[in-house]
Amino acid sequence: MDVSGVSFFEGRPSGIPGQTAMAPGTGGNKTGFNALLQEKAKAGLNFSKHAAKRMNERGIAVDNQLMSDLEHAVEDARRKGARDVAIIGRQGVFIVNVPNNTVVTTMSQNDMKERVFTNIDSAVLM
């Protein structure tokens, strides 16, 4: 049965765009969510427009070494189950949304006057 372009489950894929796996226990695709998550994580760290603007304003330069360190810190946080992490290093602080693999904002050491971070669940020291 088809309603508004979405198929109901009848032993076949649901019709949800991008979903290729069958319902659990039906013998469908074995790729699974965990494999897709790992594949997305390997795509590299993204920077939101806001984070890119803040980096430019605050003179934070990202070289290959910093990028590698950030990616490693995000992977460590992911393994511990973090969702929103503050990665603290010599260059400053990078707030990262781990599931989306995205740096959402940054601040240099000089900009941390209040030293209060909200809406994070973890911190990683680099």
BAMI-653965 format. One record per residue (C-alpha): x, y, z. Coordinates in pm, whole numbers, plus 50000, padded with zeros to 5 digits. Each point is the difference from the previous one (the first is absolute). Example, Ala and Ser with C-alpha at 12.3 -4.5 7.8 and 13.67 -1.06 7.14 Angstrom:
// BAMI-653965
512304955050780 501375034449934 
***
This chain:
// BAMI-653965
500005000050000 501285034749915 499075032450178 501605032949896 502964982149845 500834979750313 499554962449978 498774980350298 502064970150107 498954968349822 503314981349999 501705025949782 501865032950058 497875027450153 500415025249720 501685025350226 502645017849789 503494987250077 498784970250201 501114967349849 499764976350296 497024977550062 498304998450336 501944981050269 499814962449967 498805000249640 503344990149848 500505033149821 503175020449953 502594993650275 501695034249969 498115014950292 500065033150179 503374994850174 501814994849668 498355030949852 501005020150307 503634988449971 500025008449628 498675035150074 502625004950272 502804991349757 498845027649765 501855025550215 499095028550226 497775027749866 499855036250115 496685018250024 499745034649845 499925014250352 503204981650100 501785010749681 499015036150064 501224998450361 503304984349894 500545027949749 499075027350252 502204985250271 502994992049784 499914962450061 501844982149719 499344963249938 502954980949860 500244962849924 501354991950348 497175018350178 497424983749775 501454965750074 500015007450375 496385011849987 498874969449806 501794977250247 498385018250295 496564996849841 500534962649948 501044996150365 496875018750107 497824979149765 501324967650152 498995012950345 496495008649879 500375038149992 497545020749800 501225035950047 503635003950103 502335028850083 503454992149860 502525021450185 503475005849860 502745025949961 498275015949702 496735004450190 496764981750061 497994982249731 496404990450079 499114969649789 496694982549940 501294964249986 497084982649820 500165025649716 503835001550007 499735038049994 501905027450182 497205023850102 502105027950153 503535008850106 501735024550228 503615008950054 501664998850342 499705038250018 496224998449946 499294977450297 499255027550252 496994983450163 501424964849973 496474985650005 498844975149738 496364989849969 498244973049800 502924975750003 500164965750156 503734993349974 503425016149974 503224987749840 503385015550077 502445000649708 
***
